[in-house]
Amino acid sequence: MKLLTEDADLRCAHELGKVSVDASQGWVRVEGRRVLVARDPERCTISGCPNYGPTIKPCTTTLAVRTGYSALVRIDGHRICLDTVIGLTDGTPPGTVQYQVRDSGQHFVRQRRA
């Protein structure tokens, strides 16, 4: 499992909806890019989601992460984000549309499975 950096590519399930993430910590970097920690992928803007129509709301914001935070590694008390991050969006139908990692943003640092 790879660590996520601020260059990670997260997408809604409709594939074109790109999540804008920003790292909240600056202590730890991989290839000069900040590593994401818990809550960084949450409440982020999603742009480009093609899922819209008269009664359909496109994905515009990420909600809570359901899985993908490290149980072992923390930065300043916050769990790091892994390339297994999956959460929900605010798109329709409510509570069913997920976002997930397409690319971790780095290809060197991994966390071994426990």
SVG drawing of the C-alpha trace seen along z (x, -y; Angstrom):
<svg xmlns="http://www.w3.org/2000/svg" viewBox="-36 -22 48 30">
<polyline fill="none" stroke="black" stroke-width="0.4" points="0.0,0.0 1.4,-3.4 1.2,-6.6 -0.9,-9.4 0.8,-12.8 -0.8,-16.1 -0.4,-15.0 -2.7,-12.0 -5.4,-11.6 -8.8,-10.8 -11.9,-10.4 -15.6,-10.0 -17.2,-6.7 -18.2,-8.6 -14.5,-8.7 -14.4,-12.3 -15.0,-13.9 -11.6,-14.9 -11.1,-15.6 -9.0,-18.6 -6.9,-17.6 -4.7,-19.8 -2.2,-18.4 -2.8,-19.8 0.7,-18.9 4.2,-19.9 6.4,-17.7 6.7,-14.7 7.3,-14.7 7.9,-12.2 9.8,-13.5 9.2,-17.0 5.5,-16.6 3.5,-16.6 2.0,-13.3 -1.8,-13.4 -3.2,-12.6 -6.6,-11.8 -9.3,-14.2 -7.3,-15.7 -9.5,-13.9 -12.7,-14.9 -14.8,-18.0 -12.9,-18.5 -14.2,-19.9 -15.0,-17.6 -14.9,-19.1 -15.9,-17.7 -18.5,-15.0 -20.6,-14.2 -23.5,-12.8 -26.2,-15.5 -29.7,-15.9 -33.1,-17.3 -33.3,-15.2 -29.6,-14.1 -27.0,-16.0 -23.4,-15.6 -20.7,-14.9 -19.3,-18.2 -17.9,-17.4 -16.2,-14.4 -17.7,-13.1 -16.0,-11.0 -13.4,-8.4 -14.8,-4.9 -11.5,-3.0 -7.8,-3.7 -6.3,-5.4 -3.2,-3.7 -3.6,-1.8 0.1,-1.9 1.7,-5.1 0.9,-8.6 2.2,-12.1 1.8,-14.5 -0.9,-12.2 -2.9,-11.9 -3.1,-8.7 -1.6,-8.8 -3.7,-8.2 -3.0,-5.1 -3.8,-4.3 -6.8,-2.3 -8.8,-5.4 -12.5,-5.1 -15.2,-7.4 -18.6,-8.8 -19.5,-11.9 -22.6,-14.1 -23.8,-13.0 -27.0,-11.2 -28.3,-8.7 -27.3,-9.9 -25.0,-7.6 -24.0,-5.4 -21.5,-7.2 -17.9,-6.6 -14.6,-8.3 -11.3,-6.4 -7.7,-6.7 -6.6,-6.4 -3.0,-7.3 -1.1,-7.8 1.0,-10.7 4.2,-8.8 5.8,-5.5 8.5,-4.9 7.1,-4.7 4.9,-1.8 3.4,-0.7 3.7,3.1 0.6,4.9 0.5,5.8"/>
</svg>
